[in-house]
Amino acid sequence: MGRPRRVRRPGPHRREGRGGALTEELSARRRSRAEALDRRLRDCFTKAVSDLPEAGGHGLALVAVGGYGRGEMSPFSDVDVVLVHREGAPAALVQQVAEQVWYPLWDDGVALDHAVRSADQMLRTADEDYRAALGMLDARAVAGDSSAVVALRSEVLAAWRRTARRRLPELERATRERVDRVGWLAQSAIMDLKESGGGLRDGTVMRALVASWLVDVPHRELEALRAAMLDVRDVLHEVAGRPTDRLTPELVPEVASAMGYAPDQLDLHVRDLARRTAHLATTTWRRVDAVLADRPRSRTAPGPRLDPVAPGVAVLGDEIVLTGSPDPAHDPLVALRAVTESARRGIPLAAASAARLAAGAVPPEPWPPEARRLLVELLTAGRGLVSVWEEIDLAGLVDRWLPEWAPIRLRGSSSPVHRFTIDRHSIEAVVVGSELMRAVARPDLLAVAALLHDVGKGRDGDHSEVGAPVARAVAERWGFDEADATAVEDLVRWHLLLPTVATRRDIEDPDTAANVASLVGDVDRLDLLAALTESDARATSPPAWSAWRSGLVRGLVAKVRAVLGDATALEDPSYAGWPSALAFPTAALGGEPFVVDVAAHHDGSLVQITAPDRHGLLADLAGALSVAGQQIRSARLVERDGTTTSIWEVADPDVDSGRLTRRIRQVLTGALALEDRLTLTSEGQSVPPQVLLHHDSSSSAAVVEVRAQDQRGLVWAVARTISQEGYGIRSAHLSTFGPQARDVFYVVDRAGGALSAEQADGLVARLRALPL
């Protein structure tokens, strides 16, 4: 049978997206594909056994298993089929039938996942391998002895039920390992529709759990979620033109168009399906665990004990439940007590209780002190917050406490460094912040700011600026006084201040720390901002809080603390900014044209190059480093008695000093012309570059920022232009964000002083003329 080779472009009917017509059509196509395969296999099987009259007595049958067994065939699904025979059937005869079935399908280009087994082997395989058992639970006869297939499936089901208490723990471990490895679909930047937690694999696993007869799930809800996810995968296959379960960002727009969605709507749709599937799976596994832990009791033995832990709240078995008194419909504090106990104890909140709380009363505005206290306890409870927040968000309680959450719910980030959706990232930031509570004077403000720091995303404008007044309004509604609400507002507005300044400005320039200090105001606010910065970065991904970035931020914080009056700040051993002295003792040239030293530095290296001072030296060294394949993060120069020592921070932790030395020698002696090796181009760039002059960043240098397409030689070209204008570079601070570079240069005149306004403007005009 032929396989689809070309993408079917969306027709008019597809524009009905999210409606029944498209869903019915896609479902019908899955059945049609399965039925077409059935016919093809049946024809091949009939032809194979018709020439072998003796084959009829050996119980031969073609059995569809897995997705094919369920009739769920996406355009590029594998075809899982087994040729089953009775024990003792002649091997040569079985092999001959198998070949006459398999080869025509291979010739058709069908992705066939095939096997040949006796009925007893099928049973043994199902007993030994839970994955095989899951596939056989959906077995159905395609051709041959259908009664044997019915009997086989009945035996597999019976064995699955009989051994469920032994086998389900293995399946649960495998499920957890899979999710730990692949992640949760609803929160992942790259969505794997099958293997991620909340994906199609979990739907299949839940069907197997139901088949064990130990637990049940809402069948209609489960099948609706599975069908909707299958619809997305079907269209993904059509758009990609190949078998894939990964809905990557570049495929989202076309898949969305084919289903009648806007791209962001499709993203939210898939994440919501995954979130609900994951919740259903988590709840089902919790029930399985309870059943497996339950020991047979006598008829007179007491049931699970209701253990009150707060007014209206109790622990029942392994869940937090409501006792009914006081009634959440009249007492809004019951919800806060229940949710806080769940997070603090790490015990799940029962879904039925969450639903009751969502329909109950909410605190009056502004919230009374007790409500605010319970909220802070919830937000500082640690890792237990994650699951209970998900539960109350699904139930609708979060929308009643925090309607501003809706724009960021399940919203993916455009930055590849983010590992979570924005809402899940915000919760993770709160959890990380709970680990830093003792580093700040007001852990309650840190917790609220961490929860709300990205609340401006999903709205028009800069999310820090847009989110700040939103956060203030939320804090006031939650009962914080004006001063505290202002603190939360400022923390949200400035939550990117420290990492931005630390990576793009010269933290050794006194003006840098002074400018930050004027914004922050006092040491307590600085501590809160530093803790929020770390919480945000660690919740993003490890690269966002690398040793390099964290060292720069801590170095900046130490200098700002000193400006704010803490004279001991720079004695902190965690201070990792540029040292006041050079990284190495100044090397003696000893007649050499230059000397290179390398040392490890955080997750990269420091390269110190000592050479006779001359105009344009930094540009040449930047070019040599680029030709040597080094990614430059920052640079600093010190001139002393006619010798220049430059320190370069590079991303490579294993710099080949020999190769680098050769490149520098070639450049400094003129043996290698950088113009021939480092050619900039502006072709193919849809966004024009920008050259900015930051007038207020330093009183001792002109601070010039270049925003352009990152390309090898960019630093060299800018540094050479500055040199050609007759100026020097005191330090450079270089950042890349995907394909974009944001490079900042501290430019001084030949005497090491600041440029005049006229000189700075002229330099900017010259840089803007470069083909960046």
C-alpha positions in Angstrom: 0.0 0.0 0.0 1.4 3.4 -1.0 2.4 6.0 1.6 1.6 9.7 1.4 4.5 11.6 -0.2 3.2 15.1 -0.4 1.7 17.6 1.9 -2.0 18.1 1.4 -2.6 21.8 1.5 -5.6 22.9 3.6 -8.8 23.0 1.8 -11.8 25.2 2.7 -13.3 22.6 5.1 -10.2 22.9 7.3 -11.0 26.5 8.1 -13.7 25.2 10.4 -10.9 24.3 12.9 -11.8 23.2 16.4 -15.2 22.1 15.1 -16.8 18.8 14.7 -16.5 18.6 10.9 -12.7 18.5 11.0 -12.6 16.2 13.9 -15.0 13.7 12.2 -13.0 13.9 9.0 -9.6 13.2 10.7 -11.1 10.4 12.7 -12.7 8.9 9.5 -9.3 9.1 7.8 -7.6 7.2 10.6 -10.2 4.4 10.3 -10.0 4.5 6.5 -6.2 4.0 6.6 -6.6 1.1 9.0 -9.3 -0.4 6.8 -7.2 0.0 3.7 -4.3 -1.8 5.4 -6.7 -4.5 6.6 -7.8 -5.1 3.0 -4.2 -5.2 1.7 -3.0 -7.5 4.4 -6.1 -9.7 4.0 -5.4 -10.0 0.2 -1.7 -10.9 0.8 -2.6 -13.4 3.5 -5.3 -15.1 1.4 -3.0 -15.4 -1.6 -0.2 -16.8 0.6 -2.4 -19.5 2.2 -4.4 -20.4 -0.9 -1.3 -22.1 -2.4 -0.8 -24.0 0.8 -3.9 -26.0 1.6 -2.2 -27.5 4.7 -1.9 -24.0 6.2 -5.5 -24.0 7.3 -4.9 -26.4 10.1 -2.2 -24.4 11.9 -4.3 -21.6 13.3 -2.5 -18.9 11.2 -3.8 -15.4 11.7 -2.7 -11.8 11.1 -3.1 -9.8 14.3 -3.0 -6.0 14.4 -1.6 -4.7 17.7 -1.0 -1.2 19.2 -2.3 1.8 17.4 -3.1 -0.3 14.3 -5.1 -2.6 16.5 -7.1 0.4 17.7 -7.6 1.6 14.2 -5.7 4.8 14.9 -3.5 5.2 11.8 -2.0 8.6 11.3 -0.5 9.3 7.8 2.9 8.0 8.7 2.2 5.6 11.6 4.1 2.3 11.8 2.0 -0.7 11.1 2.3 -3.2 14.0 1.2 -6.7 12.9 2.0 -10.2 14.1 1.6 -13.5 12.2 0.4 -15.9 14.8 0.4 -19.7 14.5 -0.4 -22.7 16.7 2.4 -24.4 18.6 4.0 -27.1 16.4 3.2 -25.4 13.0 6.0 -26.2 10.5 8.6 -23.4 10.6 9.1 -23.5 6.8 5.4 -23.2 6.1 5.0 -20.3 8.5 8.1 -18.5 7.1 6.7 -18.9 3.5 3.4 -17.3 4.5 5.2 -14.5 6.4 7.4 -13.7 3.4 4.4 -13.6 1.0 2.7 -11.2 3.3 5.6 -8.9 4.3 7.3 -8.5 1.0 4.4 -6.9 -0.9 3.9 -4.4 1.9 7.6 -3.5 1.9 7.3 -3.0 -1.9 4.4 -0.6 -1.2 6.6 1.4 1.1 4.7 0.6 4.3 6.6 1.1 7.5 6.0 -2.4 8.8 6.8 -3.4 12.3 6.2 -7.2 12.1 6.8 -10.4 14.1 6.0 -14.1 13.8 5.1 -15.9 17.0 3.1 -18.8 18.2 0.1 -18.2 20.5 2.2 -19.4 23.5 5.1 -17.1 22.5 2.6 -14.2 22.4 1.5 -15.0 25.9 5.1 -15.4 27.2 6.2 -12.1 25.5 3.2 -10.3 27.1 4.2 -11.7 30.5 7.8 -10.7 30.1 7.5 -7.3 28.5 4.9 -4.9 29.6 5.3 -2.9 26.4 4.3 -5.9 24.4 1.4 -6.5 26.7 0.1 -3.0 26.2 0.1 -3.5 22.4 -1.6 -6.9 22.7 -4.4 -5.5 24.9 -5.7 -3.8 21.7 -5.1 -6.9 19.5 -7.6 -7.7 16.8 -7.8 -10.2 13.9 -7.1 -8.9 10.4 -7.1 -12.2 8.5 -7.0 -15.9 9.2 -8.3 -17.7 12.3 -10.2 -15.0 14.1 -11.5 -17.3 16.8 -7.8 -18.0 17.8 -7.2 -14.3 18.0 -10.2 -13.7 20.2 -9.1 -16.5 22.5 -5.5 -15.1 22.5 -6.7 -11.6 23.4 -8.9 -13.0 26.2 -5.9 -14.8 27.7 -3.7 -11.7 27.5 -6.4 -9.6 29.2 -6.9 -12.3 31.9 -3.2 -12.5 32.5 -2.9 -8.7 32.7 -5.6 -8.6 35.3 -4.3 -11.5 37.2 -0.8 -10.1 37.4 -1.7 -6.4 37.6 -0.5 -5.9 41.2 2.9 -7.3 40.3 3.3 -5.5 36.9 1.8 -2.1 37.4 4.7 -0.8 39.7 7.1 -1.6 36.8 4.9 0.3 34.4 4.7 3.2 36.8 8.4 3.4 37.2 8.9 3.3 33.4 6.3 6.0 33.0 8.0 8.3 35.5 11.4 7.6 33.9 10.0 8.5 30.5 8.5 11.8 31.7 11.7 12.7 33.6 13.6 12.1 30.4 11.3 13.8 27.9 9.4 16.3 30.1 5.8 17.4 30.3 4.2 18.3 27.0 2.2 21.2 28.4 5.4 22.8 29.7 8.0 21.9 27.1 9.4 24.3 24.5 9.4 21.5 21.9 6.2 19.5 22.2 6.5 15.7 21.7 2.9 14.6 21.2 3.6 11.0 22.0 6.3 10.5 24.6 6.0 13.6 26.7 4.0 13.5 29.9 0.4 14.2 29.0 0.9 12.9 25.5 -0.5 10.0 23.5 1.6 7.4 25.4 0.0 8.4 28.6 -3.5 7.9 27.0 -2.5 4.4 26.0 -1.1 3.6 29.5 -4.4 4.8 31.1 -6.3 2.4 28.8 -4.1 -0.4 30.2 -4.8 0.7 33.7 -8.5 0.5 33.1 -8.1 -2.9 31.6 -6.5 -4.1 34.8 -9.9 -3.6 36.6 -8.1 -2.1 39.6 -9.1 1.5 38.8 -11.3 3.4 36.5 -11.0 6.7 34.6 -13.6 9.0 33.1 -13.8 7.1 29.8 -15.5 9.8 27.7 -13.0 12.5 28.8 -10.0 10.2 28.2 -11.1 9.3 24.7 -11.9 12.8 23.8 -8.5 14.0 24.8 -6.8 11.2 23.0 -8.8 11.8 19.8 -8.0 15.6 19.9 -4.3 14.9 20.3 -4.4 12.3 17.4 -6.0 15.0 15.2 -3.1 17.3 15.8 -0.6 14.5 15.1 -2.4 13.6 11.8 -2.1 17.1 10.5 1.5 17.3 11.8 2.3 14.2 9.7 0.6 15.8 6.6 2.5 19.1 7.0 5.9 17.5 7.8 5.5 14.9 5.1 7.2 12.3 7.4 6.7 10.4 10.6 7.2 12.7 13.5 5.6 13.4 16.9 7.6 16.6 17.6 5.5 19.8 17.0 8.5 22.1 16.5 8.1 25.9 16.4 8.7 26.1 12.6 5.9 23.6 12.0 3.3 25.2 14.2 2.1 27.9 11.8 1.3 25.5 9.0 -0.3 22.9 11.3 -2.3 25.7 12.9 -3.5 27.0 9.5 -4.5 23.5 8.5 -6.6 23.1 11.6 -8.2 26.6 11.4 -6.2 28.0 14.4 -3.9 31.0 14.8 -0.4 29.7 15.8 -0.7 30.8 19.4 -4.2 29.3 19.6 -2.9 25.9 18.5 -0.1 26.1 21.0 -2.5 26.8 23.8 -4.9 24.1 22.5 -2.2 21.4 22.5 -0.8 22.4 25.9 -4.3 22.4 27.4 -5.0 18.9 26.0 -1.7 17.7 27.5 -2.3 19.4 30.8 -5.7 17.7 31.2 -4.3 14.3 30.1 -1.4 14.6 32.5 -3.8 15.5 35.3 -6.0 12.5 34.5 -2.9 10.3 34.4 -1.6 11.6 37.7 -4.9 11.1 39.4 -5.2 7.6 38.0 -1.7 6.6 39.1 -2.5 8.0 42.6 -5.6 5.7 42.7 -3.4 2.8 41.5 -0.9 3.4 44.3 -3.7 3.5 46.8 -5.1 0.2 45.6 -1.7 -1.5 45.5 -1.0 -0.2 49.1 -4.4 -1.3 50.4 -4.3 -4.6 52.3 -7.4 -6.8 52.6 -9.3 -5.9 55.7 -12.0 -7.7 57.7 -15.5 -6.5 57.4 -15.2 -5.0 60.9 -11.9 -3.3 60.3 -12.1 0.5 60.2 -11.7 2.4 56.9 -9.2 5.2 56.3 -9.1 7.6 59.2 -10.1 11.3 58.7 -7.3 13.3 60.3 -8.1 17.0 60.8 -5.2 19.3 60.2 -6.8 22.7 60.0 -10.4 24.1 60.3 -12.4 22.5 57.5 -9.4 20.5 56.2 -8.3 16.9 56.9 -6.0 14.2 55.5 -7.9 11.2 54.3 -5.6 8.4 53.1 -3.1 10.1 50.8 -5.2 13.2 50.0 -6.2 16.5 51.5 -10.0 16.8 51.7 -12.6 19.1 53.1 -14.5 18.2 56.2 -17.5 20.3 55.4 -17.3 22.6 58.5 -16.8 25.4 57.9 -18.4 25.5 54.5 -16.1 26.9 51.8 -19.2 28.6 50.3 -19.2 30.9 53.3 -15.7 30.9 54.6 -13.1 31.9 52.0 -10.2 31.0 54.3 -11.0 27.2 53.9 -9.6 27.2 50.4 -6.4 28.9 51.5 -6.0 26.6 54.4 -6.6 23.5 52.3 -4.2 24.5 49.5 -1.5 25.6 52.0 -1.7 22.3 53.9 -1.5 20.4 50.6 1.6 22.3 49.5 3.3 22.3 52.9 2.8 18.6 53.5 3.3 17.5 49.9 0.0 15.7 49.9 -2.3 16.0 46.8 -5.5 18.0 47.1 -8.4 15.8 46.2 -9.9 16.8 42.8 -13.4 16.9 44.2 -12.3 19.1 47.0 -10.5 21.4 44.6 -13.7 21.7 42.6 -15.7 22.6 45.7 -13.1 25.3 46.7 -13.2 26.8 43.2 -17.0 27.3 43.6 -16.7 28.7 47.1 -16.2 32.2 48.5 -13.1 34.3 47.9 -11.6 36.8 50.4 -13.0 40.3 50.3 -10.8 43.0 48.8 -8.4 43.9 50.1 -7.7 40.5 51.6 -7.7 40.4 55.4 -4.3 39.7 57.2 -5.1 36.0 57.8 -5.8 35.4 54.2 -2.6 37.2 53.2 -0.6 35.1 55.8 -2.0 31.9 54.4 -1.2 33.0 50.9 2.4 33.7 51.8 2.6 30.3 53.6 1.4 28.7 50.3 4.0 30.5 48.2 6.9 29.7 50.5 6.0 26.0 51.0 8.6 24.8 48.5 8.3 22.1 45.9 4.8 21.0 47.1 3.5 24.2 45.5 3.9 22.9 42.0 1.3 20.1 42.0 -1.3 21.8 44.2 -1.1 25.0 42.0 -1.8 22.8 38.9 -4.8 21.2 40.7 -6.4 24.5 41.7 -5.6 26.0 38.3 -7.4 23.2 36.5 -10.3 23.5 38.9 -10.6 27.3 38.3 -9.6 28.5 41.7 -6.5 30.4 40.5 -8.7 32.5 38.1 -10.7 33.6 41.1 -7.7 34.5 43.2 -5.6 35.8 40.4 -7.5 36.5 37.1 -4.3 38.1 35.8 -2.9 34.6 35.4 -5.0 33.8 32.3 -2.7 35.6 29.7 0.3 33.6 30.8 -1.4 30.2 31.3 0.2 27.5 29.1 1.9 30.3 27.0 5.2 29.2 25.5 8.3 31.4 25.5 9.9 32.7 22.4 13.3 32.3 24.0 15.0 28.9 23.3 16.7 29.1 26.7 13.3 28.6 28.5 12.5 25.0 29.5 9.0 25.8 30.7 5.9 27.6 29.7 5.6 31.1 31.3 3.1 30.0 34.0 5.1 27.0 35.0 8.3 29.0 34.9 6.7 31.5 37.3 5.8 28.8 39.7 9.3 27.3 39.5 10.7 30.8 40.3 8.6 30.9 43.4 9.9 27.4 44.4 13.5 28.5 43.8 12.8 31.7 45.8 11.7 29.6 48.8 15.3 28.3 48.9 16.6 31.9 49.2 14.2 33.2 51.9 16.9 33.5 54.5 18.9 35.8 52.3 16.3 38.6 52.3 14.5 40.6 55.0 11.1 40.2 53.4 10.6 36.7 52.0 6.9 37.4 51.5 7.6 40.2 49.0 10.1 37.9 47.2 7.5 35.1 46.9 4.8 37.5 45.5 7.3 39.2 43.1 8.6 35.8 41.9 5.0 34.7 41.1 4.2 37.9 39.3 7.5 38.8 37.6 6.3 37.7 34.1 2.7 38.6 34.5 3.1 41.2 31.8 3.8 38.6 29.1 1.0 38.0 26.8 0.2 41.7 26.8 1.4 44.4 24.4 4.6 46.2 25.4 7.7 45.5 27.4 6.6 42.8 29.9 8.6 44.3 32.8 7.0 47.7 32.3 3.6 46.4 31.5 3.6 43.9 34.4 4.8 46.2 37.1 1.4 48.1 37.6 -0.4 44.8 37.2 1.7 43.3 40.0 1.1 46.3 42.2 -2.7 46.0 41.8 -2.6 42.3 42.7 -0.5 43.0 45.8 -2.9 45.7 46.9 -5.9 43.3 46.3 -4.1 40.7 48.4 -3.9 43.1 51.3 -0.3 44.4 51.1 0.0 48.0 52.2 1.1 50.8 49.9 4.8 50.5 50.7 4.9 46.8 50.1 2.8 47.0 46.9 5.3 49.6 45.6 8.2 47.2 46.5 6.5 44.4 44.5 5.9 46.8 41.6 9.6 47.9 41.6 10.8 44.3 41.8 8.8 43.3 38.8 9.8 46.4 36.8 13.5 45.8 37.5 13.7 42.0 37.6 16.0 42.0 34.5 18.1 45.0 35.7 20.9 43.1 37.3 21.6 40.4 34.6 21.3 43.0 31.9 23.7 45.5 33.5 26.1 42.7 34.6 26.5 41.3 31.1 26.3 44.5 29.0 28.1 47.1 31.1 31.5 47.5 32.7 30.9 46.8 36.3 34.3 48.2 37.2 33.2 51.6 36.0 32.0 53.3 39.2 29.1 54.9 37.4 27.6 51.4 36.7 27.1 50.5 40.3 26.1 54.1 41.1 23.3 54.0 38.5 22.0 50.7 39.7 22.1 51.9 43.3 20.1 55.0 42.4 17.3 52.8 41.0 17.4 50.2 43.8 17.5 52.6 46.7 18.6 50.5 49.7 20.3 47.2 50.6 17.1 45.4 51.5 15.6 46.1 48.1 18.9 45.1 46.5 18.9 41.8 48.3 15.3 41.2 47.1 16.2 42.0 43.6 19.3 39.8 43.7 17.2 36.8 45.0 14.5 37.4 42.4 17.2 37.5 39.7 18.6 34.2 40.8 15.1 32.7 41.2 14.1 33.8 37.7 17.3 32.6 36.1 17.5 29.2 37.8 13.8 28.6 36.9 14.6 29.3 33.3 17.4 26.8 32.6 20.9 26.0 33.8 22.5 28.2 31.0 20.5 31.2 32.3 22.4 30.9 35.6 25.7 29.7 34.4 28.8 30.2 36.5 29.7 33.1 34.2 26.4 34.9 34.5 26.0 34.3 38.2 29.5 35.5 38.8 28.9 38.7 37.0 25.6 39.4 38.7 27.1 38.7 42.2 30.0 40.9 41.3 27.7 43.7 40.4 25.6 43.2 43.5 28.7 43.4 45.6 29.7 46.8 44.1 26.2 48.2 44.4 26.1 47.1 48.1 29.3 49.0 48.6 27.8 52.1 47.0 24.8 51.7 49.3 27.0 51.7 52.4 28.0 48.0 52.9 31.8 48.4 52.9 32.4 44.7 53.5 30.5 43.7 50.3 33.6 43.4 48.1 35.3 41.1 50.6 32.7 38.5 49.9 34.5 35.5 48.3 31.5 34.9 46.0 32.3 38.3 44.3 33.3 37.3 40.8 33.4 40.5 38.7 36.6 41.7 37.1 39.3 41.7 39.7 40.8 45.1 40.6 44.2 43.6 39.7 44.9 41.6 36.6 44.0 37.9 36.5 47.8 37.1 36.2 50.9 39.0 37.2 52.0 41.2 34.3 54.1 39.0 32.0 57.6 40.1 31.1 58.0 40.2 27.4 61.6 39.1 27.5 62.1 40.1 23.9 59.0 38.3 22.7 56.5 40.3 20.6 53.7 39.1 23.0 52.9 36.7 25.8 49.7 34.6 26.1 48.4 33.1 29.4 45.2 31.1 29.8 43.3 30.2 33.0 40.0 28.5 33.7 37.2 31.0 34.6 33.7 29.8 35.6 32.4 27.8 32.5 34.9 29.4 30.1 38.4 30.8 30.2 40.4 34.0 30.8 43.0 34.8 28.2 45.6 37.3 29.1 47.7 38.8 26.3 50.6 41.1 27.0 52.1 43.1 24.1 53.8 46.4 23.4 51.2 49.1 23.4 50.1 50.4 20.0 47.0 52.0 18.6 44.5 49.4 17.2 46.0 46.5 19.2 42.6 45.5 20.6 41.0 45.3 17.2 43.8 43.0 15.9 43.6 40.8 19.0 39.8 40.6 18.6 40.3 39.5 15.0 42.9 36.9 16.0 40.6 35.4 18.6 37.8 35.3 16.1 39.9 33.5 13.5 41.0 31.1 16.2 37.3 30.2 16.8 36.9 31.9 20.2 33.5 33.4 21.3 34.4 36.6 23.1 32.3 37.5 26.2 34.2 40.6 27.4 37.5 42.3 27.2 39.5 44.7 29.4 42.7 46.6 28.7 45.3 48.1 31.0 48.3 50.1 29.7 51.4 50.4 31.9 54.8 51.7 30.9 54.3 51.2 27.2 52.9 47.7 27.6 49.3 46.7 27.1 47.8 43.8 29.0 44.4 42.7 27.8 42.1 40.2 29.5 39.6 38.4 27.3 36.8 36.3 28.7 35.9 33.6 26.2 33.2 30.8 26.3 35.6 27.9 25.5 36.7 26.2 28.8 39.5 24.4 26.9 41.4 27.0 24.9 44.2 25.6 22.8 46.8 28.2 23.8 49.3 26.9 21.1 46.8 27.4 18.3 45.7 30.8 19.7 49.4 31.9 20.0 50.0 31.0 16.4 47.0 33.0 15.2 48.0 36.1 17.2 51.5 35.9 15.8 50.2 35.7 12.3 48.0 38.7 12.8 50.5 40.9 14.7 53.3 40.2 12.1 51.0 40.8 9.2 51.2 37.2 7.9 47.5 36.9 8.1 45.3 39.7 6.7 42.1 39.9 8.8 40.3 41.6 5.9 40.6 38.4 3.9 39.3 36.2 6.7 36.7 38.4 8.4 34.2 39.9 6.0 30.9 41.2 7.3 27.7 41.1 5.3 24.2 42.5 5.7 22.7 40.3 3.1 19.6 38.3 4.0 18.9 40.3 7.2 15.3 41.5 7.6 16.0 43.6 10.7 18.3 46.6 10.3 21.2 46.9 12.8 21.2 49.5 15.5 24.0 51.5 17.0 23.1 53.2 20.3 24.9 55.8 22.5 24.1 55.4 26.2 24.7 58.9 27.5 24.1 58.3 31.2 25.9 55.0 31.6 29.4 56.4 32.3 31.0 59.8 32.9 34.4 58.6 31.9 33.8 56.9 28.6 31.4 56.9 25.7 29.2 53.7 26.0 28.3 52.5 22.5 26.0 49.5 22.0 25.9 47.6 18.7 22.8 45.4 18.0 23.3 43.4 14.9 23.3 39.9 13.4 25.9 37.9 15.2 28.7 36.9 12.8 32.4 36.1 13.0 34.4 39.3 12.9 31.8 41.6 14.2 33.8 42.6 17.2 36.9 43.1 15.1 35.1 45.3 12.6 33.6 47.5 15.3 36.9 47.7 17.2 38.9 48.5 14.0 36.5 51.3 13.1 36.8 52.8 16.6 40.6 52.6 16.2 40.5 54.2 12.7 38.6 57.1 14.3 41.5 57.6 16.6 39.9 56.3 19.8 40.6 53.5 22.2 38.5 50.8 23.9 38.7 50.5 27.6 36.5 47.5 27.9 34.0 45.5 25.8 31.0 43.5 27.0 29.6 41.1 24.4 26.3 39.1 24.5 24.5 36.9 22.0 20.8 36.1 22.1 20.2 33.3 19.5 21.4 34.9 16.2 21.5 38.4 17.6 24.5 40.2 19.1 24.4 43.0 21.6 27.9 44.3 22.0 28.8 47.2 24.3 32.1 49.2 24.0 33.5 51.7 26.5 35.3 54.1 24.2 37.9 56.7 25.3 40.1 59.2 23.6 43.9 58.8 23.1 44.5 60.2 26.6 42.0 57.8 28.2 39.4 60.4 28.8 35.7 60.7 27.8 34.7 61.6 24.3 33.0 64.9 23.7 29.4 64.8 22.6 30.4 65.7 19.0 33.1 63.0 18.9 30.6 60.4 20.2 28.0 61.3 17.7 30.5 61.1 14.9 31.7 57.7 16.0 28.1 56.4 16.1 27.5 57.7 12.6 30.6 55.9 11.3 29.6 52.6 13.0 26.1 52.9 11.5 27.7 52.9 8.0 29.3 49.5 8.5 27.6 46.6 6.7 26.5 44.9 9.9 
